[in-house]
Amino acid sequence: MNKKNYINHLSGQLTAGQIDRRQFMMSALATGLAVPAALTLAGQAVAAAPKRGGLFRFGVAHGSTTDTLDSATSENHFTLINGYTFGNHLTEVDNNGQLIGELAESYESDDAKTWIFNLRKGVEFHNGKSFSSEDVLASYGHHMGEDSTSAAKGLLTAVKSIKADGNHRVIFDLESANADFPFIVSDYHISIRPAGDMTSGIGTGGYIVQSFEPGVKSVLKRNPNYWKEGRAHFDEVELISIIDPTARQNALMTGEIDAMDRVDLKTINLFKRDPNINIMDVTGTAHYTFPMRLNVDPFGNYDLRMALKLAVNRQELVDKILLGYGAVGNDHPISTANRYHNSDMPQREIDIDKAAHHYKKSGHSGKIPLSASDAAFAGAVDAAQLIANSASKAGMEIEVVREPSDGYWSNVWNNDAKGWCACYWGGRPTEDWMFSAAYTDDTKWNDTNWKTTDGAKKFNRLVKEARAELNEAKRREIYYECQRLISDDGGAMVPLFNSYVSANSKSVAMGEVAANWDSDGAKCVERWWFA
C-alpha cells in the first residue's frame, strides 16, 4: 500500500471510529506527513464521523417467498443481509478483510484441533435474555443435529464435540486440525440465537425485527441496547426485495430507496449522469469460470487444457463483459481479497503461438463444445463467443452451445454430459474453504473432476497439510503452491473476477467497504449512516 492509500485508509478508520485521533496522528506522522497536514486530515475525518438517525431503505436484488428468519435456511443475499442486521456470530470478517471476534471476545488453540472461544459478557438478546454459552451450544446443535437441514451442516461435520466451560467459554474439539476454524464459525448461516428459539428472528444484532414479509420486505428498528460501539446508526431500516434491475434502478433514482445492490452494467451510464448518486465497485472473491471436466474427452489432455487457457484474452473479457468492473483472473480461484493470494505468480496472458503449440501437441482435431447460458452469469454466452473467437486464431474450433436457462445448474453444470461450460462462484473467505468447496477430491462440487493427475494428488495432500498448519509463513508457501497447481494442471479456466457494483444516494456515508460479500460484506445496515 503506497503512502497516499495508507493515509486514506487511516482516515477511513478514524471516520468509522476504528481508531482514535491520537492513533491516527501517530500513524500518519510515521509516514513522514507534516503535523499541520495530519491535523487537517484528522479534523476532516472526525467531521465526517457517523451520525445517528433516519430511515434507511435498501433495495436488494434477491428475495423469495420461501425466505425465513432461520439462518440455517439462508440461501440468497436478502436473507444474508437481513440475518447480519438482527444477528451476530462468534466471529466476523471486518471491512479490511481481517477476522475479528464478534460474540466471541477472543479465541485460541495450541494445535488447531481444540478451539476455545471466550464469550463476551453483558450482551443481551432482543427479548432481554442474557447471552451465554448455553445459547452457543443450542445454536450449533440446531445446525449439527442428525435431522438438521441446515446449509451449514456440512461445514461442521469436523466438529467432534462442543461443550461449555462456565457461562462464557465454549470449547470445540475437531476430528482433525483446522487452522481456519475461527473463519468457519463466521459463516452467515451460523447465527447465535437464544436457546429454545432458533427461528423467530430474535438475535443480539444492531436491529430488532418489527415485521417480515418473505420475498417482499423486512422492517427493523435500532436496538437501543446494542453492545457494539460505533455501529448501527440508523433509527429504522427497510430491506426491500426488488429483483428486477430496472425497477431497482428507478427506485433509487426517484428517491424511493437510499441504496441498492447489483447495478445492471448495461445501464450504469444512467446512474453516472445523476449527480445525486454514487457508484461503488469493489473487487472481492466472486469470480466467473469455465470448468473443463477431466473425465470427459478431450479435457483429460493437459496440452489441450493449456492451449485453451493460453488462447483467452482476459482483459478483453473484463472490458467487454464486465465493462471494466472487475479484474483478470489467473486460472485459480484465490483473489487479491484473500489472505494468501499468490502475488508472486506471473499473470497468464493470451499467447496465440504457445496456444497453437500446445494444441498441436495435444493431437486433437475437430470441434470443442462449450456450453453457456446467462443463467451462469450475465454475459456468459457473449464471453464464450469471445473465447471461441480468440481460440480460432490458434487453430482451435470452439462450438458455443447456447443452453436454456431453465435447468442449467442441474443439466449442464457439474454434469458429465457436458465437458466444458460457464459457471459462477461467489468465492470464500479462506483458501481452504474455497479449495474444499470446489477443488478437493472429496467434494461433490468439484466441477472439473480434477482428482487423479499427479498435480491433483499433490494438491490434495497440500490442502490437508495446510489445514493443520498454524505457522503463517508455512501456510502461505503451501497455498502459493496450491494456486500454481490449479492454474497449471487443473481444469478450471478462471479468466475474471467480477466486482460488486452497487449504487447509493450521496446522502449515505460509509467508511472502508468490505470485499468479502456484496453490500459491504452484507453488513451495510450496521456500518453505514446518513451524512
C-alpha positions as CSV (number, residue, x, y, z in Angstrom):
1,M,0.0,0.0,0.0
2,N,1.5,3.3,-1.0
3,K,1.7,6.4,1.2
4,K,-1.4,8.1,-0.2
5,N,-3.6,4.9,0.0
6,Y,-2.3,4.3,3.6
7,I,-3.3,7.8,4.7
8,N,-6.7,7.3,3.1
9,H,-7.0,4.0,4.9
10,L,-6.2,5.7,8.2
11,S,-8.7,8.5,7.6
12,G,-11.4,5.9,6.9
13,Q,-10.6,4.1,10.1
14,L,-10.8,7.3,12.1
15,T,-14.1,8.3,10.5
16,A,-15.6,4.9,11.2
17,G,-14.4,5.0,14.9
18,Q,-12.0,2.1,14.5
19,I,-9.0,4.2,15.7
20,D,-8.9,7.4,17.7
21,R,-7.4,10.8,16.8
22,R,-4.2,10.0,18.7
23,Q,-3.6,6.7,16.9
24,F,-4.3,8.4,13.6
25,M,-1.7,11.2,14.3
26,M,1.0,8.7,15.4
27,S,0.5,6.5,12.3
28,A,0.2,9.5,9.9
29,L,3.3,11.2,11.2
30,A,5.2,7.9,11.0
31,T,4.8,8.1,7.2
32,G,6.6,11.5,7.1
33,L,3.4,13.6,6.8
34,A,3.8,17.0,8.3
35,V,2.0,17.9,11.5
36,P,-0.3,20.6,10.0
37,A,-1.4,18.3,7.2
38,A,-2.0,15.4,9.6
39,L,-4.1,17.7,11.9
40,T,-6.2,18.9,8.9
41,L,-6.9,15.4,7.7
42,A,-7.8,14.3,11.3
43,G,-10.2,17.2,11.5
44,Q,-11.9,16.3,8.2
45,A,-12.1,12.6,9.2
46,V,-13.7,13.4,12.6
47,A,-16.1,15.9,10.9
48,A,-17.3,13.0,8.7
49,A,-17.9,10.7,11.7
50,P,-21.1,8.7,11.7
51,K,-24.3,10.4,12.8
52,R,-27.3,8.6,14.2
53,G,-30.8,8.8,12.8
54,G,-33.1,8.3,9.8
55,L,-34.9,5.6,7.9
56,F,-32.6,3.6,5.6
57,R,-34.2,1.8,2.7
58,F,-32.2,-0.7,0.8
59,G,-33.2,-2.4,-2.5
60,V,-32.0,-5.9,-2.7
61,A,-31.7,-7.9,-5.9
62,H,-32.8,-11.1,-4.2
63,G,-35.7,-12.3,-2.1
64,S,-38.1,-15.3,-2.2
65,T,-41.5,-16.2,-0.8
66,T,-39.7,-19.2,0.8
67,D,-37.3,-17.0,2.8
68,T,-37.4,-17.4,6.6
69,L,-35.7,-15.8,9.7
70,D,-33.9,-19.1,10.4
71,S,-30.3,-18.6,9.4
72,A,-30.0,-22.3,8.7
73,T,-32.1,-21.9,5.5
74,S,-30.5,-18.6,4.3
75,E,-29.8,-19.0,0.6
76,N,-29.8,-15.6,-1.0
77,H,-28.4,-12.1,-0.5
78,F,-31.6,-10.8,1.0
79,T,-31.6,-13.3,3.9
80,L,-27.8,-12.8,4.2
81,I,-28.2,-9.0,4.8
82,N,-31.3,-9.5,7.0
83,G,-29.6,-12.1,9.1
84,Y,-26.5,-9.9,9.7
85,T,-28.8,-7.0,10.6
86,F,-30.5,-8.6,13.5
87,G,-28.0,-11.3,14.5
88,N,-24.3,-11.8,15.4
89,H,-21.9,-14.7,15.1
90,L,-18.9,-15.9,17.2
91,T,-16.5,-14.2,14.7
92,E,-16.8,-11.8,11.8
93,V,-14.7,-10.6,8.8
94,D,-14.2,-6.9,9.2
95,N,-14.2,-4.3,6.4
96,N,-10.5,-4.7,6.0
97,G,-10.9,-8.5,5.4
98,Q,-9.5,-9.4,8.8
99,L,-11.1,-12.0,11.1
100,I,-12.1,-10.5,14.4
101,G,-14.1,-11.7,17.4
102,E,-17.8,-10.8,17.5
103,L,-19.8,-12.6,20.2
104,A,-16.5,-14.3,21.0
105,E,-14.2,-11.7,22.5
106,S,-11.2,-13.9,21.7
107,Y,-10.3,-17.4,20.5
108,E,-7.3,-19.6,20.9
109,S,-5.8,-23.0,20.1
110,D,-2.4,-24.7,20.6
111,D,-2.9,-27.5,18.0
112,A,-5.7,-26.2,15.6
113,K,-7.8,-29.2,16.8
114,T,-9.1,-27.9,20.1
115,W,-10.5,-24.4,19.9
116,I,-11.5,-22.3,22.9
117,F,-13.9,-19.3,22.4
118,N,-14.1,-16.8,25.2
119,L,-17.5,-15.2,25.0
120,R,-18.5,-11.5,25.6
121,K,-20.2,-10.6,28.8
122,G,-23.1,-8.2,29.2
123,V,-24.7,-9.0,25.8
124,E,-28.4,-9.3,25.7
125,F,-30.8,-10.8,23.1
126,H,-33.7,-8.7,21.8
127,N,-36.0,-10.5,24.2
128,G,-33.9,-9.4,27.2
129,K,-32.2,-12.8,27.8
130,S,-28.6,-12.6,28.7
131,F,-26.3,-14.2,26.2
132,S,-24.2,-17.2,27.5
133,S,-22.6,-20.4,26.4
134,E,-25.9,-22.3,26.5
135,D,-27.0,-20.2,23.6
136,V,-23.9,-21.1,21.6
137,L,-24.4,-24.8,22.3
138,A,-28.1,-24.6,21.3
139,S,-27.4,-22.7,18.2
140,Y,-24.7,-25.1,17.0
141,G,-27.0,-28.0,17.9
142,H,-29.5,-26.5,15.5
143,H,-27.1,-26.9,12.6
144,M,-25.3,-30.1,13.7
145,G,-28.3,-32.3,14.7
146,E,-28.9,-35.6,12.9
147,D,-32.2,-34.3,11.5
148,S,-30.8,-30.8,10.7
149,T,-31.4,-29.5,7.2
150,S,-29.1,-26.5,7.8
151,A,-26.9,-25.4,4.9
152,A,-24.0,-25.2,7.4
153,K,-24.3,-28.8,8.5
154,G,-21.5,-29.9,6.1
155,L,-19.2,-27.2,7.3
156,L,-19.5,-28.5,10.9
157,T,-19.0,-32.2,10.2
158,A,-15.5,-31.9,11.5
159,V,-16.8,-30.9,15.0
160,K,-16.4,-33.9,17.2
161,S,-17.8,-32.3,20.3
162,I,-18.7,-28.9,21.7
163,K,-19.0,-28.1,25.4
164,A,-19.4,-25.2,27.8
165,D,-16.8,-24.3,30.3
166,G,-18.8,-22.0,32.5
167,N,-21.2,-19.4,31.2
168,H,-18.8,-17.6,28.9
169,R,-16.4,-20.1,27.4
170,V,-17.1,-22.7,24.8
171,I,-14.7,-25.5,23.7
172,F,-14.8,-27.1,20.2
173,D,-13.0,-30.4,19.6
174,L,-12.4,-31.2,16.0
175,E,-11.9,-34.6,14.3
176,S,-8.7,-33.2,12.7
177,A,-6.8,-30.0,12.9
178,N,-8.2,-26.9,11.1
179,A,-6.3,-23.6,11.5
180,D,-9.2,-21.8,9.7
181,F,-12.0,-23.0,12.1
182,P,-12.5,-19.4,13.5
183,F,-13.3,-18.4,9.9
184,I,-15.8,-21.2,9.6
185,V,-17.8,-20.0,12.6
186,S,-18.3,-16.6,10.9
187,D,-20.4,-18.3,8.2
188,Y,-23.7,-16.4,7.8
189,H,-25.8,-19.5,8.5
190,I,-24.4,-19.9,12.0
191,S,-26.1,-17.0,13.7
192,I,-26.3,-17.2,17.5
193,R,-29.9,-17.3,18.8
194,P,-31.3,-17.8,22.3
195,A,-31.6,-21.3,23.5
196,G,-35.1,-22.6,22.6
197,D,-35.8,-20.1,19.8
198,M,-33.8,-20.6,16.6
199,T,-36.3,-19.4,14.0
200,S,-38.2,-16.3,15.2
201,G,-35.6,-13.7,14.4
202,I,-34.5,-12.9,18.0
203,G,-30.8,-12.1,18.0
204,T,-28.2,-9.9,19.6
205,G,-27.7,-7.7,16.5
206,G,-28.0,-3.9,16.0
207,Y,-31.6,-4.0,14.8
208,I,-34.8,-5.7,16.0
209,V,-37.2,-7.2,13.5
210,Q,-40.6,-5.4,13.5
211,S,-42.1,-7.3,10.6
212,F,-41.0,-9.7,7.9
213,E,-42.8,-10.5,4.6
214,P,-40.9,-13.2,2.8
215,G,-39.9,-12.1,-0.7
216,V,-41.2,-8.6,0.0
217,K,-39.7,-6.6,2.9
218,S,-38.1,-6.8,6.3
219,V,-38.7,-3.8,8.7
220,L,-36.3,-3.3,11.6
221,K,-35.7,-0.7,14.4
222,R,-32.4,0.1,16.1
223,N,-31.6,-2.0,19.1
224,P,-31.2,0.6,21.9
225,N,-29.0,-1.9,23.9
226,Y,-26.7,-2.9,21.1
227,W,-23.3,-3.9,22.5
228,K,-21.1,-2.7,19.7
229,E,-19.7,0.8,19.9
230,G,-19.8,2.9,16.7
231,R,-22.3,0.6,14.9
232,A,-26.0,0.6,13.9
233,H,-26.6,4.3,13.2
234,F,-30.0,4.3,11.5
235,D,-33.2,4.6,13.6
236,E,-35.1,2.4,11.2
237,V,-34.4,0.1,8.3
238,E,-36.4,-1.3,5.4
239,L,-34.9,-4.1,3.3
240,I,-36.9,-4.3,0.2
241,S,-36.8,-7.1,-2.4
242,I,-36.6,-5.6,-5.8
243,I,-35.4,-8.4,-8.1
244,D,-35.9,-6.5,-11.4
245,P,-32.8,-4.4,-12.1
246,T,-34.7,-1.7,-13.9
247,A,-37.2,-1.4,-11.1
248,R,-34.4,-1.2,-8.6
249,Q,-32.6,1.5,-10.6
250,N,-35.8,3.6,-10.9
251,A,-36.5,3.3,-7.2
252,L,-33.1,4.7,-6.4
253,M,-33.3,7.5,-9.0
254,T,-36.7,8.6,-7.8
255,G,-35.7,8.5,-4.1
256,E,-37.9,5.6,-3.1
257,I,-34.8,3.8,-1.7
258,D,-31.5,5.1,-0.5
259,A,-29.2,2.3,-1.8
260,M,-29.2,-0.8,-3.9
261,D,-27.0,-3.7,-4.8
262,R,-26.1,-5.3,-8.2
263,V,-26.2,-2.5,-10.7
264,D,-27.0,-3.6,-14.2
265,L,-23.8,-2.7,-16.0
266,K,-25.6,-2.2,-19.3
267,T,-27.4,0.8,-17.9
268,I,-24.8,2.0,-15.5
269,N,-24.2,5.2,-17.5
270,L,-27.7,6.4,-16.5
271,F,-26.5,6.4,-12.9
272,K,-23.3,8.1,-13.8
273,R,-25.3,11.1,-15.2
274,D,-27.2,11.6,-11.9
275,P,-25.3,14.0,-9.6
276,N,-27.1,12.6,-6.5
277,I,-26.0,9.0,-6.9
278,N,-22.7,7.4,-6.1
279,I,-21.5,4.3,-7.9
280,M,-19.4,1.9,-5.8
281,D,-17.4,-1.1,-7.1
282,V,-15.3,-3.5,-5.0
283,T,-13.4,-6.5,-6.4
284,G,-13.7,-9.3,-3.9
285,T,-13.7,-13.1,-4.1
286,A,-16.5,-13.6,-6.7
287,H,-15.4,-15.0,-10.0
288,Y,-16.6,-16.4,-13.3
289,T,-15.2,-19.7,-14.5
290,F,-15.3,-22.1,-17.5
291,P,-14.6,-25.5,-15.9
292,M,-13.3,-28.4,-18.1
293,R,-14.1,-31.8,-16.8
294,L,-11.0,-34.0,-16.9
295,N,-13.1,-37.2,-17.1
296,V,-14.8,-36.1,-20.3
297,D,-12.9,-36.2,-23.6
298,P,-10.9,-34.2,-24.7
299,F,-10.3,-32.3,-21.5
300,G,-8.2,-35.0,-19.8
301,N,-5.4,-33.9,-22.1
302,Y,-3.1,-31.5,-20.4
303,D,-1.9,-29.8,-23.6
304,L,-5.5,-29.2,-24.8
305,R,-6.3,-27.6,-21.4
306,M,-3.2,-25.4,-21.6
307,A,-3.9,-24.4,-25.2
308,L,-7.4,-23.2,-24.2
309,K,-6.1,-21.3,-21.2
310,L,-3.4,-19.6,-23.3
311,A,-5.9,-18.6,-26.0
312,V,-8.1,-16.5,-23.7
313,N,-7.9,-12.7,-23.9
314,R,-8.7,-12.0,-20.3
315,Q,-8.5,-8.2,-20.5
316,E,-11.0,-8.3,-23.4
317,L,-13.4,-10.2,-21.2
318,V,-13.1,-7.7,-18.4
319,D,-13.6,-4.8,-20.8
320,K,-16.5,-6.2,-22.8
321,I,-18.3,-8.5,-20.3
322,L,-17.7,-6.5,-17.1
323,L,-17.3,-3.1,-18.8
324,G,-14.2,-2.7,-16.7
325,Y,-15.8,-3.6,-13.4
326,G,-13.6,-6.4,-12.4
327,A,-10.1,-7.9,-12.7
328,V,-8.4,-10.5,-14.8
329,G,-8.1,-14.0,-13.3
330,N,-5.1,-16.4,-13.4
331,D,-6.9,-19.7,-13.6
332,H,-7.2,-20.3,-9.9
333,P,-10.0,-19.1,-7.5
334,I,-8.0,-17.1,-5.0
335,S,-8.4,-13.3,-5.4
336,T,-6.4,-10.3,-4.1
337,A,-9.0,-10.1,-1.3
338,N,-7.8,-13.4,0.2
339,R,-5.0,-13.6,2.8
340,Y,-2.8,-15.9,0.8
341,H,-3.3,-14.7,-2.7
342,N,-0.1,-15.6,-4.8
343,S,1.1,-12.2,-5.8
344,D,4.4,-13.8,-7.0
345,M,2.8,-15.9,-9.7
346,P,3.2,-14.4,-13.2
347,Q,-0.2,-13.3,-14.8
348,R,-1.2,-15.6,-17.6
349,E,-1.6,-13.6,-20.8
350,I,-3.0,-14.5,-24.2
351,D,-0.3,-16.2,-26.3
352,I,-1.6,-17.5,-29.6
353,D,1.8,-19.0,-30.6
354,K,2.1,-21.0,-27.4
355,A,-1.6,-22.0,-27.6
356,A,-1.1,-23.3,-31.1
357,H,2.0,-25.2,-29.9
358,H,0.1,-27.0,-27.1
359,Y,-2.9,-27.6,-29.3
360,K,-0.8,-29.3,-32.0
361,K,1.0,-31.3,-29.2
362,S,-2.4,-32.5,-27.9
363,G,-3.2,-34.3,-31.1
364,H,-6.8,-33.1,-31.1
365,S,-8.8,-32.1,-34.1
366,G,-12.4,-31.1,-34.7
367,K,-14.9,-29.0,-32.7
368,I,-14.7,-28.4,-29.0
369,P,-18.2,-27.8,-27.4
370,L,-18.5,-25.0,-24.9
371,S,-21.9,-24.8,-23.1
372,A,-23.1,-21.5,-21.9
373,S,-26.2,-19.7,-20.6
374,D,-26.7,-16.3,-19.0
375,A,-28.0,-18.4,-16.1
376,A,-24.4,-18.9,-15.2
377,F,-23.6,-15.2,-15.1
378,A,-24.7,-12.1,-17.1
379,G,-22.9,-12.1,-20.4
380,A,-21.8,-15.8,-20.2
381,V,-22.8,-16.6,-23.8
382,D,-21.0,-13.5,-25.1
383,A,-17.9,-14.4,-23.1
384,A,-18.0,-17.9,-24.5
385,Q,-18.1,-16.4,-28.0
386,L,-15.2,-14.1,-27.3
387,I,-13.2,-17.2,-26.1
388,A,-14.1,-19.0,-29.3
389,N,-13.0,-16.1,-31.4
390,S,-9.6,-15.8,-29.8
391,A,-9.1,-19.6,-29.8
392,S,-9.7,-19.7,-33.5
393,K,-6.5,-17.8,-34.1
394,A,-4.6,-20.7,-32.6
395,G,-6.4,-23.2,-34.9
396,M,-9.0,-24.3,-32.4
397,E,-12.7,-24.6,-33.3
398,I,-14.9,-23.9,-30.3
399,E,-18.6,-24.6,-30.8
400,V,-20.6,-22.4,-28.4
401,V,-23.7,-24.3,-27.3
402,R,-26.4,-21.9,-26.1
403,E,-28.1,-23.8,-23.3
404,P,-31.5,-23.0,-21.8
405,S,-31.5,-21.1,-18.6
406,D,-34.1,-23.4,-17.0
407,G,-32.4,-26.4,-15.5
408,Y,-28.9,-25.1,-16.3
409,W,-27.4,-25.9,-12.9
410,S,-28.8,-29.5,-12.9
411,N,-28.5,-30.4,-16.6
412,V,-25.3,-28.7,-17.6
413,W,-23.0,-27.6,-14.8
414,N,-21.1,-30.4,-13.0
415,N,-22.6,-32.9,-15.4
416,D,-20.6,-35.5,-17.4
417,A,-23.0,-34.9,-20.3
418,K,-21.3,-31.5,-20.8
419,G,-17.5,-31.5,-20.6
420,W,-17.0,-27.7,-20.7
421,C,-19.4,-24.9,-19.5
422,A,-19.7,-21.5,-18.0
423,C,-20.0,-21.1,-14.2
424,Y,-20.1,-18.6,-11.4
425,W,-18.6,-18.8,-7.9
426,G,-19.2,-16.3,-5.0
427,G,-15.8,-17.2,-3.6
428,R,-15.0,-18.0,0.0
429,P,-13.2,-16.0,2.8
430,T,-10.3,-18.5,3.1
431,E,-8.2,-20.6,0.7
432,D,-9.1,-23.9,2.5
433,W,-12.8,-23.1,2.3
434,M,-12.6,-22.3,-1.4
435,F,-10.5,-25.3,-2.2
436,S,-12.7,-27.6,-0.2
437,A,-15.8,-26.3,-1.9
438,A,-14.7,-26.9,-5.5
439,Y,-11.3,-28.4,-5.9
440,T,-10.5,-31.2,-3.5
441,D,-11.2,-34.8,-4.4
442,D,-13.9,-35.3,-1.7
443,T,-16.3,-32.5,-2.7
444,K,-19.3,-33.1,-4.9
445,W,-18.9,-29.6,-6.3
446,N,-15.5,-30.5,-7.9
447,D,-16.9,-29.3,-11.3
448,T,-13.6,-30.1,-13.1
449,N,-13.3,-33.6,-11.7
450,W,-9.6,-32.8,-11.2
451,K,-8.7,-35.7,-9.0
452,T,-6.3,-38.3,-10.5
453,T,-3.4,-36.4,-12.1
454,D,-0.1,-36.1,-10.3
455,G,-0.8,-32.4,-9.8
456,A,-4.2,-33.1,-8.3
457,K,-2.8,-35.7,-5.9
458,K,-0.1,-33.3,-4.7
459,F,-2.7,-30.5,-4.4
460,N,-5.0,-32.7,-2.2
461,R,-2.1,-33.6,0.0
462,L,-1.0,-30.0,0.4
463,V,-4.5,-28.8,1.3
464,K,-4.7,-31.2,4.2
465,E,-1.2,-30.2,5.3
466,A,-2.0,-26.5,5.2
467,R,-5.3,-27.0,7.1
468,A,-3.4,-28.2,10.1
469,E,-0.5,-25.7,9.9
470,L,-0.6,-22.8,12.4
471,N,2.6,-21.2,11.1
472,E,1.5,-18.3,8.8
473,A,4.7,-18.4,6.7
474,K,4.4,-22.1,6.0
475,R,0.7,-21.9,5.2
476,R,1.4,-19.1,2.7
477,E,4.1,-21.1,1.0
478,I,1.8,-24.1,0.7
479,Y,-1.2,-22.1,-0.6
480,Y,1.0,-20.4,-3.1
481,E,1.9,-23.9,-4.5
482,C,-1.8,-24.9,-4.4
483,Q,-2.7,-21.9,-6.6
484,R,0.2,-22.8,-9.1
485,L,-1.0,-26.4,-9.3
486,I,-4.6,-25.4,-10.1
487,S,-3.6,-22.8,-12.7
488,D,-1.1,-25.1,-14.4
489,D,-2.7,-28.6,-14.2
490,G,-6.3,-28.1,-13.2
491,G,-9.3,-27.9,-15.4
492,A,-10.6,-24.5,-14.3
493,M,-10.4,-21.6,-16.7
494,V,-10.8,-18.6,-14.4
495,P,-10.4,-15.6,-16.6
496,L,-12.0,-12.9,-14.5
497,F,-13.1,-11.7,-11.1
498,N,-16.3,-9.6,-11.1
499,S,-16.6,-6.5,-9.0
500,Y,-19.5,-6.0,-6.6
501,V,-21.2,-3.0,-8.2
502,S,-23.7,-1.1,-6.2
503,A,-25.2,2.4,-6.0
504,N,-26.4,4.7,-3.3
505,S,-27.7,8.2,-2.7
506,K,-24.9,10.6,-1.8
507,S,-26.7,11.2,1.4
508,V,-25.5,7.8,2.6
509,A,-22.0,7.7,4.1
510,M,-19.6,4.9,4.9
511,G,-16.0,4.0,5.9
512,E,-13.9,1.5,4.1
513,V,-16.0,-1.1,2.2
514,A,-15.5,-4.8,2.7
515,A,-14.8,-7.1,-0.2
516,N,-15.8,-10.5,1.3
517,W,-19.5,-10.1,0.2
518,D,-21.5,-7.6,-1.8
519,S,-23.0,-4.7,0.2
520,D,-20.0,-4.0,2.4
521,G,-19.7,-7.7,3.4
522,A,-23.5,-7.8,3.6
523,K,-23.2,-5.5,6.7
524,C,-24.1,-2.2,5.1
525,V,-27.0,-1.7,7.5
526,E,-24.7,-2.0,10.6
527,R,-21.8,0.0,9.1
528,W,-23.4,2.9,7.1
529,W,-25.1,6.1,8.2
530,F,-26.6,9.3,6.8
531,A,-24.1,12.1,6.2
